[in-house]
Amino acid sequence: MIEKIKEKEGLKVYVEIRPDSERSIAAFASYGFVPTKSKRYPKDNHFPQVLKMELS
């Protein structure tokens, strides 16, 4: 699936994960995702802060 996404021009795919989840960050980075920014969701009790990673 990652290969098909990379073939598409102009298609952006991203994930939002917990910034303290080193294993998740490493797993997504191994597929080509790079961290782009940190976002806050103050009303969300489960994910008040996330790291946005985009497929490059």
N, C-alpha and C positions, 0 to 999 in steps of 0.2 A: 504494500500500500504506500509506503514511504517513497519508493521509486516512482510510482505513478504520480504522486503529488509533486515531486520534484520536476517531472517532465512538463507540468502545466505552467505556462507563463502567466505571471500576475496573480497566481493563487497564493493566498496567505493562510497558513495553518498555525494555530497557537494553542498552548495549554496553559492553565493556571494551576500552580501547585504551591504547597506550603514552602516558604523560604527556608525552613529548618529541616526539610526532608532531603538530606544529602544523597540518599540512594535514588530517589526519584529524579533529582537533578542530573545525577550521573547517567541514569538510564536514558532519559530523554536526550541528553547531550550526545550519547553514543549513536543516536539516530539522526543527529544533525541539528537538533534544536539548540538555540542560543538564548541566554537570558536577555531580555530587552528592558524590562522595568519592573518595579514593585508597585502593587496597587493595594489600596485599603478599602475594605467593605465593613465599616463600623457596625452596621446592623446585623451582620452575619456572625452568629456565634461559633460556627464551625470553621470558617475561613475568614477571620477578620483582616488578615493580610496575606497576599499571594504574590508569587513570583511569576511573571508572565514570560514564557519562553516561546520563541517563534522559530519555525522551520526555515532554515536558510538554504 
